[in-house]
Amino acid sequence: MADAGVARSKDGLHAGTLTRADLSDIVHNRLGLSRSESAAVVERVLFHMCQALSEGHNVKVSGFGSFLLRDKGERIGRNPKTGIEVPIAPRRVMTFRASQIMRDRIAQ
């Protein structure tokens, strides 16, 4: 997996979180695109990932991980305060599974 560098604002990472602006800055610095072109590239990548997920497709980014969709069936839950059983409607959930490369890098 290619190293994307460390995105930093003037006072470090934005509260320890990599943001869209940080990603855009990395693209700007590494590829030499204008700031607006870099922001557009980041937005298009995120748009296509969201579009694929909303259409029911899983998204796999090699060396990073997979965004997987799962359909959960209806089940019975319990209100913890009153103890009354309540049906929980079926729904689709998204999960993320980090690749082995990502897990190894995080563990270091």
C-alpha positions, -999 to +999 in steps of 0.1 A: +000+000+000+014+034-010+020+058+018-002+088+015+018+109+039+005+125+071-022+151+066-017+180+090-033+213+095-013+242+110-018+227+145-017+190+136-045+167+126-080+180+130-087+168+165-069+135+156-093+130+126-084+128+089-109+150+072-119+156+035-099+188+036-068+169+048-073+144+020-077+172-005-044+188+008-026+155+003-038+152-033-028+188-038+007+184-024+014+150-039-001+154-074+003+191-079-033+197-088-050+230-078-068+230-045-102+231-063-092+202-085-079+182-055-111+188-036-131+177-067-111+145-070-117+136-033-154+144-037-158+123-068-141+093-051-164+096-021-194+101-043-188+069-063-182+049-031-215+062-016-233+056-049-222+020-051-232+014-015-266+030-019-272+007-050-265-023-028-229-030-039-200-037-015-169-015-018-134-029-016-103-007-014-073-030-018-048-026+011-074-006+031-105-026+037-141-034+026-174-017+032-199-045+034-237-043+034-257-068+054-294-073+056-306-079+092-340-096+097-367-086+121-361-095+157-375-089+191-357-064+214-364-053+249-368-019+263-342-019+291-361+006+313-396-011+312-387-047+301-414-046+274-406-066+243-405-045+211-401-057+175-371-043+157-377-038+120-355-054+094-328-031+081-297-029+060-265-020+078-230-012+066-199-027+082-162-020+076-137-048+076-101-036+076-076-054+053-048-075+069-023-049+057-043-022+075-046-043+107-009-049+107-001-012+103-024-003+131-010-029+154+026-015+151 
